[in-house]
Amino acid sequence: MTTDLAAFDLFDPAVLDDPYPLYRALRAQAPVYRVPGTGFFLVSSWAAVTEATARTADFSSHLTGVLVAQPGAAPSTFDLDVTGQAVHVLATADGATHAAHRGTVGPALVKRVRTLGPVVTALTEQLWAAELDGDRIDWATGMADRLPLALIAALVGLPSTDVPQLLTWAYDATEMLGGMVAEGRMATLVTSAAELAHYAHLALRSAKETAGERDSPGTLLDVLVAAVAEGRIDEQQAVLILVQLIGAGGESTAGLIASAARLLATDHDLQARLRDHPDLIPAFLDEALRLESPFRGHHRHVVADTHLGGVELPAGSHLLLWGAANRDPAVYPDADAVDLARPRGRAHAAFGAGAHFCIGSALARLEATAALTLLLDRTSHFTLRIDEPPRWVPSLLVRRHASLPLRVEPR
């Protein structure tokens, strides 16, 4: 593949499926690279990404626009904050607002995660039994997609029967932000976002009305209701936090569970090693996160004219902080290889950095560990299916499988 940056088409399906030649070219030639004709910059080196995430006064987490493909034309910006009055919560909030939201949700999430081990194990076993068809299982749609949303529903306090609809809404949200929206589909995605917000509003109202009737409150809905009653957040913020938990809560985990399985399906020696030494699974998951970061990048909004990596950035422009940093050879020797002995003090930036380090990282690790442990325990061997190649979701935002059919040899 060419290393001429001008020749790369960011939206080319081949580039989306295998972005790593582009990442290498960006790191080598332009670690802060402006997408021609747009106000978006790709930030690809470890040094530039870590600097940008540390400079929160210059680079806001507010999600104000996304880069979208235009059939037969140059990419353009889809403005998410036309009026300048958007309300930003949790992952897209800054400073004291972000700290308040994290302080509201974080402790409750940590407390609940500590009790979820048996629940996660039971769910993985149920999904395996339901989705295994002879020697075939679609690990993406059967396990990776469904397990995280089922856990999010349990944590939030939503009916398990709503999980299929929640999954549709969640993936519609990331499709809208991923830049690859098919012609005529944007209206459907906007409607889906409105339906999710309405659902969240009704769920919050129901939790408020029944707050005194439950013997053992403690779901995240209960936490949000209490925070509104105490005046720490308002009702609109609570609804949007709930929308964000549903919309993005499963993405990192779904991406990790499927990508980890694909890495093992294509490396039989590594697969056998983890079967023999399950204590290495945590180190392997760190490498899977680093090599196939579930979010290709996180948006940042440039607050005022500034610079990064020697490149001038005008106010109002946008940064995409790409997963390319996780394969930067300046930080990770033999960066494209799985190395279970790699020092874990600086494992990766797949879960973000600094104040915005992913609030659900512990839950993601718990679920991925349970899913991979089950896959290894229940099989003597598994591979990709030759007759059904895996497919990635076409997106600038997420790195997730649309399908991952595996051929398994059950024990």
C-alpha positions as CSV (number, residue, x, y, z in Angstrom):
1,M,0.0,0.0,0.0
2,T,1.2,3.5,-0.8
3,T,2.8,5.6,1.9
4,D,1.9,8.9,0.1
5,L,-0.5,10.5,2.6
6,A,-2.2,12.5,-0.1
7,A,-3.1,9.2,-1.8
8,F,-4.9,7.7,1.2
9,D,-8.6,7.8,1.2
10,L,-9.6,7.8,4.8
11,F,-13.0,6.3,4.0
12,D,-11.7,3.6,1.6
13,P,-13.1,0.3,2.9
14,A,-9.6,-1.3,2.6
15,V,-8.2,1.5,4.8
16,L,-11.0,1.1,7.3
17,D,-10.5,-2.7,7.5
18,D,-6.7,-2.4,7.8
19,P,-5.8,1.1,9.0
20,Y,-2.3,0.2,10.1
21,P,-0.3,1.1,6.9
22,L,-1.9,4.6,7.2
23,Y,-1.1,4.8,10.9
24,R,2.6,4.0,10.2
25,A,2.7,6.6,7.4
26,L,1.1,9.2,9.7
27,R,3.5,8.6,12.6
28,A,6.5,8.7,10.3
29,Q,5.5,11.7,8.1
30,A,2.9,13.8,9.9
31,P,2.0,12.9,13.5
32,V,-0.5,15.8,13.4
33,Y,-2.1,15.7,10.0
34,R,-4.9,17.8,8.6
35,V,-7.4,15.9,6.6
36,P,-7.4,17.9,3.3
37,G,-10.3,20.3,2.9
38,T,-11.5,19.8,6.5
39,G,-11.0,21.2,10.0
40,F,-10.1,17.7,11.3
41,F,-6.6,16.6,12.3
42,L,-5.4,13.0,12.8
43,V,-3.1,12.7,15.8
44,S,-1.1,9.5,15.6
45,S,2.0,9.4,17.7
46,W,2.2,8.5,21.4
47,A,3.9,11.8,22.2
48,A,1.3,14.0,20.4
49,V,-1.7,12.0,21.8
50,T,-0.5,12.1,25.4
51,E,0.3,15.8,25.1
52,A,-3.2,16.6,23.6
53,T,-5.0,14.6,26.3
54,A,-3.0,16.4,29.0
55,R,-3.8,19.9,27.6
56,T,-7.4,20.0,28.6
57,A,-7.6,23.8,28.6
58,D,-6.7,23.8,24.9
59,F,-8.4,20.6,23.7
60,S,-11.9,20.2,25.0
61,S,-13.7,16.9,25.3
62,H,-16.9,18.5,24.0
63,L,-18.2,16.6,21.0
64,T,-19.2,19.3,18.6
65,G,-18.7,17.8,15.2
66,V,-17.9,14.6,13.3
67,L,-16.2,14.0,10.0
68,V,-18.5,12.3,7.5
69,A,-18.0,10.8,4.0
70,Q,-19.7,12.5,1.1
71,P,-20.4,10.3,-2.0
72,G,-18.4,11.7,-4.9
73,A,-17.1,14.6,-2.8
74,A,-14.7,15.6,-0.2
75,P,-15.5,14.8,3.5
76,S,-17.4,17.4,5.5
77,T,-18.2,18.2,9.1
78,F,-21.5,17.3,10.6
79,D,-22.2,20.0,13.2
80,L,-23.5,18.5,16.4
81,D,-23.8,21.9,18.2
82,V,-25.3,24.3,15.8
83,T,-26.6,26.6,18.5
84,G,-23.6,26.4,20.8
85,Q,-26.0,25.4,23.6
86,A,-25.4,21.6,23.7
87,V,-25.3,19.9,27.1
88,H,-22.1,17.8,27.6
89,V,-22.0,15.0,30.2
90,L,-19.5,12.5,31.5
91,A,-17.2,11.5,28.7
92,T,-17.8,14.7,26.7
93,A,-17.8,17.1,29.6
94,D,-14.9,19.1,30.8
95,G,-13.4,20.2,34.2
96,A,-15.7,20.4,37.2
97,T,-18.7,19.2,35.3
98,H,-16.9,16.0,34.2
99,A,-15.6,15.5,37.8
100,A,-19.1,15.9,39.2
101,H,-20.6,13.4,36.8
102,R,-17.8,10.9,37.3
103,G,-18.1,11.3,41.0
104,T,-21.8,10.6,40.8
105,V,-21.6,7.4,38.6
106,G,-18.1,6.1,39.3
107,P,-18.2,4.9,42.9
108,A,-21.6,3.1,42.3
109,L,-20.2,1.4,39.2
110,V,-17.1,0.3,41.0
111,K,-19.1,-1.1,43.9
112,R,-21.5,-3.0,41.6
113,V,-18.7,-4.4,39.4
114,R,-17.1,-6.1,42.5
115,T,-20.3,-8.3,42.8
116,L,-20.8,-9.1,39.2
117,G,-18.4,-12.0,38.7
118,P,-21.0,-14.8,39.0
119,V,-23.5,-12.9,36.9
120,V,-21.0,-12.4,34.1
121,T,-20.0,-16.1,34.1
122,A,-23.7,-17.2,34.0
123,L,-24.4,-14.9,31.1
124,T,-21.4,-16.1,29.1
125,E,-22.6,-19.7,29.6
126,Q,-26.1,-18.8,28.5
127,L,-25.0,-17.1,25.4
128,W,-22.6,-19.9,24.5
129,A,-25.4,-22.5,24.9
130,A,-27.8,-20.4,22.8
131,E,-25.4,-19.4,20.0
132,L,-23.3,-22.4,19.4
133,D,-24.5,-24.2,16.3
134,G,-22.6,-27.5,15.9
135,D,-19.0,-26.4,15.2
136,R,-20.0,-22.7,14.4
137,I,-20.5,-19.6,16.5
138,D,-20.6,-16.0,15.4
139,W,-18.5,-14.7,18.3
140,A,-19.3,-11.0,17.4
141,T,-23.0,-11.1,17.2
142,G,-23.5,-14.0,19.6
143,M,-21.2,-13.0,22.5
144,A,-19.3,-9.8,22.0
145,D,-22.3,-7.6,21.2
146,R,-24.8,-9.1,23.6
147,L,-22.9,-9.7,26.8
148,P,-21.9,-6.0,27.4
149,L,-25.4,-4.6,26.8
150,A,-26.9,-7.3,29.1
151,L,-24.5,-6.2,31.8
152,I,-25.2,-2.5,31.2
153,A,-28.9,-3.2,31.5
154,A,-28.4,-5.0,34.8
155,L,-26.1,-2.2,36.2
156,V,-28.4,0.6,35.2
157,G,-31.6,-1.3,36.3
158,L,-33.3,-1.8,33.0
159,P,-35.4,-4.9,32.0
160,S,-33.3,-7.7,30.3
161,T,-36.1,-7.9,27.7
162,D,-35.1,-4.5,26.4
163,V,-31.5,-5.5,25.6
164,P,-32.1,-6.2,21.9
165,Q,-33.6,-2.7,21.4
166,L,-30.9,-1.1,23.5
167,L,-28.3,-2.8,21.3
168,T,-29.9,-1.3,18.2
169,W,-30.0,2.1,19.7
170,A,-26.4,1.9,21.0
171,Y,-25.0,0.9,17.6
172,D,-27.1,3.4,15.8
173,A,-25.5,6.1,18.0
174,T,-21.9,5.0,17.1
175,E,-22.8,4.7,13.5
176,M,-24.0,8.3,13.4
177,L,-20.6,9.4,14.9
178,G,-18.5,7.1,12.8
179,G,-18.6,9.1,9.6
180,M,-19.8,6.3,7.3
181,V,-23.5,6.9,7.1
182,A,-25.2,5.5,4.0
183,E,-27.2,7.9,1.8
184,G,-30.7,8.4,3.3
185,R,-29.9,6.7,6.6
186,M,-29.1,9.8,8.7
187,A,-32.7,10.5,9.3
188,T,-33.2,7.0,10.7
189,L,-30.2,7.4,13.0
190,V,-31.4,10.8,14.3
191,T,-34.8,9.2,15.0
192,S,-33.1,6.4,16.9
193,A,-31.2,8.9,19.0
194,A,-34.4,10.6,19.9
195,E,-36.1,7.3,20.8
196,L,-33.2,6.4,23.1
197,A,-33.4,9.8,24.8
198,H,-37.2,9.3,25.3
199,Y,-36.6,5.8,26.7
200,A,-34.0,7.1,29.1
201,H,-36.4,9.9,30.2
202,L,-39.2,7.4,30.9
203,A,-36.8,5.0,32.8
204,L,-35.6,7.8,35.0
205,R,-39.1,9.0,35.7
206,S,-40.2,5.5,36.6
207,A,-37.2,5.0,38.9
208,K,-38.1,8.3,40.6
209,E,-41.7,7.3,41.1
210,T,-40.8,3.9,42.6
211,A,-37.7,5.0,44.6
212,G,-39.3,4.2,47.9
213,E,-40.8,0.9,46.9
214,R,-37.7,-1.2,46.3
215,D,-36.2,-3.2,49.2
216,S,-32.6,-2.9,47.9
217,P,-32.0,0.1,45.6
218,G,-28.6,0.5,44.2
219,T,-28.8,0.5,40.4
220,L,-27.3,3.4,38.5
221,L,-30.8,4.6,37.9
222,D,-31.2,4.9,41.7
223,V,-27.9,6.8,41.9
224,L,-29.0,9.3,39.2
225,V,-32.4,9.8,40.8
226,A,-30.7,10.5,44.1
227,A,-28.2,12.9,42.5
228,V,-31.0,14.9,40.9
229,A,-32.9,15.0,44.2
230,E,-29.8,16.3,46.0
231,G,-29.2,19.0,43.3
232,R,-25.8,17.6,42.2
233,I,-27.0,17.2,38.6
234,D,-30.2,18.3,36.9
235,E,-32.7,16.0,35.2
236,Q,-31.5,16.7,31.6
237,Q,-28.0,15.8,32.6
238,A,-29.2,12.6,34.3
239,V,-31.0,11.6,31.1
240,L,-28.0,12.3,28.9
241,I,-25.7,10.4,31.3
242,L,-28.0,7.4,31.0
243,V,-28.0,7.8,27.2
244,Q,-24.3,7.8,27.2
245,L,-24.0,4.7,29.4
246,I,-26.3,2.8,27.1
247,G,-24.9,4.3,23.8
248,A,-21.2,3.9,24.5
249,G,-21.1,1.5,27.5
250,G,-20.8,-1.6,25.5
251,E,-18.6,-0.5,22.6
252,S,-15.2,-0.9,24.2
253,T,-16.1,-4.3,25.6
254,A,-17.7,-5.6,22.4
255,G,-14.7,-4.5,20.4
256,L,-12.3,-6.1,22.9
257,I,-14.1,-9.5,23.2
258,A,-14.2,-10.0,19.4
259,S,-10.8,-8.7,18.5
260,A,-9.1,-10.8,21.2
261,A,-10.8,-13.9,19.9
262,R,-9.7,-13.1,16.4
263,L,-6.1,-12.7,17.5
264,L,-6.3,-16.1,19.1
265,A,-8.1,-17.7,16.1
266,T,-5.2,-16.7,13.9
267,D,-2.4,-17.7,16.3
268,H,-2.7,-21.4,17.3
269,D,0.5,-21.3,19.5
270,L,-0.8,-18.4,21.5
271,Q,-4.2,-20.0,21.8
272,A,-2.6,-23.2,23.2
273,R,-0.4,-21.1,25.6
274,L,-3.4,-19.4,27.1
275,R,-5.2,-22.7,27.6
276,D,-2.2,-24.0,29.5
277,H,-1.6,-20.7,31.4
278,P,-4.9,-18.9,32.0
279,D,-3.1,-16.6,34.3
280,L,-1.7,-14.9,31.2
281,I,-5.2,-13.8,30.0
282,P,-5.0,-10.4,31.6
283,A,-1.7,-9.6,29.9
284,F,-3.1,-10.9,26.6
285,L,-6.2,-8.7,26.9
286,D,-3.9,-5.7,27.4
287,E,-2.1,-6.5,24.2
288,A,-5.4,-7.0,22.4
289,L,-6.6,-3.6,23.6
290,R,-3.3,-2.1,22.4
291,L,-3.2,-3.7,19.0
292,E,-6.9,-3.3,18.2
293,S,-8.1,-0.4,20.2
294,P,-11.9,-0.6,20.4
295,F,-12.2,3.2,19.8
296,R,-10.0,4.2,16.8
297,G,-9.9,7.7,18.3
298,H,-11.6,10.1,20.6
299,H,-12.7,13.6,19.5
300,R,-11.3,16.8,20.9
301,H,-12.5,20.3,20.2
302,V,-9.8,23.0,19.7
303,V,-10.9,25.9,22.0
304,A,-8.6,28.6,20.7
305,D,-5.8,29.0,18.2
306,T,-2.9,26.9,19.3
307,H,-0.4,24.3,18.1
308,L,0.4,20.6,18.6
309,G,3.5,18.8,17.4
310,G,4.6,22.0,15.5
311,V,1.3,22.2,13.6
312,E,-0.9,25.2,13.9
313,L,-4.5,24.4,14.9
314,P,-7.2,27.0,14.4
315,A,-9.9,27.5,17.0
316,G,-13.0,25.5,16.2
317,S,-11.1,22.7,14.5
318,H,-11.2,19.1,15.7
319,L,-8.8,16.4,16.7
320,L,-9.2,12.6,16.3
321,L,-6.8,11.0,18.7
322,W,-6.2,7.8,16.9
323,G,-5.4,4.3,18.2
324,A,-2.2,4.6,16.1
325,A,-0.4,5.8,19.2
326,N,-0.8,2.3,20.7
327,R,1.4,0.9,18.0
328,D,4.0,3.6,18.2
329,P,7.4,1.8,18.0
330,A,9.0,4.8,19.9
331,V,7.1,3.5,23.0
332,Y,6.4,-0.2,22.2
333,P,9.3,-2.3,20.8
334,D,8.0,-4.8,18.1
335,A,4.8,-2.8,18.3
336,D,2.7,-4.9,15.9
337,A,3.3,-8.2,17.8
338,V,1.6,-9.7,20.8
339,D,4.1,-9.6,23.7
340,L,2.7,-11.1,26.9
341,A,5.9,-10.0,28.8
342,R,5.5,-6.4,27.8
343,P,5.8,-4.1,30.8
344,R,2.3,-3.2,32.0
345,G,3.1,0.1,33.6
346,R,2.3,1.8,30.3
347,A,0.1,-0.8,28.8
348,H,-1.8,1.3,26.3
349,A,-4.1,4.3,25.8
350,A,-7.1,2.2,24.6
351,F,-9.1,3.3,27.6
352,G,-8.1,6.9,27.3
353,A,-5.9,8.8,29.7
354,G,-5.9,11.2,32.6
355,A,-9.2,12.5,33.9
356,H,-11.1,10.8,31.1
357,F,-9.7,7.3,31.6
358,C,-12.6,5.0,30.9
359,I,-15.0,4.7,33.8
360,G,-16.0,1.2,32.8
361,S,-12.6,-0.3,32.2
362,A,-12.8,-2.7,35.1
363,L,-16.1,-3.9,33.9
364,A,-14.8,-4.4,30.3
365,R,-11.8,-6.4,31.7
366,L,-14.2,-8.6,33.8
367,E,-16.4,-9.4,30.9
368,A,-13.6,-10.0,28.4
369,T,-11.8,-12.3,30.9
370,A,-15.0,-14.3,31.4
371,A,-15.8,-14.6,27.7
372,L,-12.2,-15.6,26.7
373,T,-11.9,-18.0,29.6
374,L,-15.1,-19.7,28.5
375,L,-14.0,-19.9,24.8
376,L,-10.7,-21.5,25.7
377,D,-12.2,-23.8,28.3
378,R,-15.0,-25.1,26.0
379,T,-12.9,-25.7,23.0
380,S,-9.8,-27.7,22.1
381,H,-9.2,-25.4,19.1
382,F,-10.9,-22.7,17.2
383,T,-10.2,-20.9,13.9
384,L,-11.7,-18.4,11.5
385,R,-14.2,-20.0,9.1
386,I,-12.8,-20.0,5.5
387,D,-16.3,-19.9,4.0
388,E,-17.4,-16.9,6.2
389,P,-14.7,-14.2,6.4
390,P,-15.1,-11.8,9.4
391,R,-16.3,-8.3,8.8
392,W,-15.4,-5.0,10.5
393,V,-17.9,-2.3,11.1
394,P,-17.0,0.6,8.7
395,S,-16.4,3.5,11.0
396,L,-13.9,6.2,11.8
397,L,-14.8,6.0,15.4
398,V,-15.0,2.4,16.5
399,R,-12.9,-0.8,15.7
400,R,-15.5,-3.5,16.2
401,H,-16.5,-6.6,14.3
402,A,-19.8,-6.8,12.5
403,S,-19.4,-10.5,12.3
404,L,-16.8,-13.0,13.5
405,P,-17.8,-16.6,12.6
406,L,-15.6,-19.1,14.3
407,R,-15.1,-22.8,13.6
408,V,-14.8,-24.5,17.0
409,E,-13.8,-27.9,18.2
410,P,-15.7,-28.3,21.4
411,R,-14.1,-30.3,24.2
